[in-house]
Amino acid sequence: MRFGILVFICFAVTFTSCKKDDDDDVVVIPPSLLSDVEPEDDETIREFLNTHFYNYEDFDAPPEGFDYKITIDTIAGANADKKSLMEDAEAFTLNVSSDHLGLSEDEEDIPHTYYFIQVREGGGESPTYADSTLVRYQGSTLDGTLFDESQDFVWQELPSTYRGYGDGVSNLKAGTSDQVVDNSDGTYQITNSGLGIIVMPSGLAAFNGSVGTAGTYAPLLFKVELGLFVEDTDSDNDGIPSIQEDLNGNRYLRDDNTNADEETFNLLPNYLDPDDDGDGVSTRNEITDDDGNIIFPYPDSDGDGIPDYLDPDTN
């Protein structure tokens, strides 16, 4: 089932209830702090990376009939001399705040590190963390328990996936459209696609939200094949590429919402909002001329340094 990363997770507070004497009072256990969980997750991840390897030798010299699948095993016994995942891992750090995860605690910009391993370099370019991507993937806990996968290529909007996943995929290079091969069974493959491994702490995934059988506060591992991507994806078709909707530049699009104070029930971050400033005039109309051509730099009618499409005082 594709329930883990295809739709942004609504993070529910984990709680345990019990009886107090003979009444029905409920004891609510608040979520752990990001600042407490992150160091524990990082220690767990680093230990895993130092004690496990992937089948890099198969990728270095592919045997006949090799299916280009990533397999991970423990460095022990006959595999005691294998190169660890850590030796190939690149570390990337993102700041996470409690409101990103719907938590009540007031924590801001807690650094979280995820690890990316390039298994096969793709033949094309890399997407941004704001793009739409064509991928095959498999998600598991560090002990190998599978919770989500797609064996066929599917389209994913990276801002709507786990944050560590979306940012991690942006480190891959995609394949190219001229290398798409139709298989006899109706499926297809992209022969120069990029493959990689992403290992992330729970704060860049579901944190206190349950990830299927993985439970809560679970560091996650994804094996990803990046086939193609849409350059300068515009998720809401408002004329502004989604990557430009990251106004605060923190590589997280869901906290950029110009008119959040006016939205009561349906909160739409700018990359999903066709009227970013909520003034009743669509963003596209505020950045185009009479012939429908996009004007760049974007118009700023009152000269206050805020383009019209983000300024409710202009339309």
HELIX and SHEET records of a PDB file:
HELIX    1   1 LEU A   34  THR A   51  1                                  18    
HELIX    2   2 TYR A   56  ASP A   60  1                                   5    
HELIX    3   3 GLY A   77  ASN A   79  5                                   3    
HELIX    4   4 LEU A   85  ASP A   88  1                                   4    
HELIX    5   5 SER A   98  LEU A  101  5                                   4    
HELIX    6   6 LEU A  158  SER A  160  5                                   3    
HELIX    7   7 ARG A  163  VAL A  169  1                                   7    
HELIX    8   8 SER A  177  GLN A  179  5                                   3    
HELIX    9   9 SER A  202  LEU A  204  5                                   3    
HELIX   10  10 GLY A  212  ALA A  214  5                                   3    
HELIX   11  11 SER A  242  GLU A  245  5                                   4    
HELIX   12  12 LEU A  253  ASP A  255  5                                   3    
HELIX   13  13 ALA A  260  GLU A  262  5                                   3    
HELIX   14  14 ASN A  270  LEU A  272  5                                   3    
HELIX   15  15 THR A  283  GLU A  286  1                                   4    
HELIX   16  16 ASP A  308  LEU A  310  5                                   3    
SHEET    1   A 2 HIS A  52  TYR A  54  0                                        
SHEET    2   A 2 ILE A  72  THR A  74 -1                                        
SHEET    1   B 6 GLU A  90  VAL A  96  0                                        
SHEET    2   B 6 ILE A 110  ARG A 120 -1                                        
SHEET    3   B 6 GLY A 194  MET A 200 -1                                        
SHEET    4   B 6 LEU A 220  VAL A 230 -1                                        
SHEET    5   B 6 SER A 132  THR A 141 -1                                        
SHEET    6   B 6 LEU A 146  GLU A 157 -1                                        
SHEET    1   C 2 VAL A 180  ASP A 182  0                                        
SHEET    2   C 2 TYR A 188  ILE A 190 -1                                        
END                                                                             
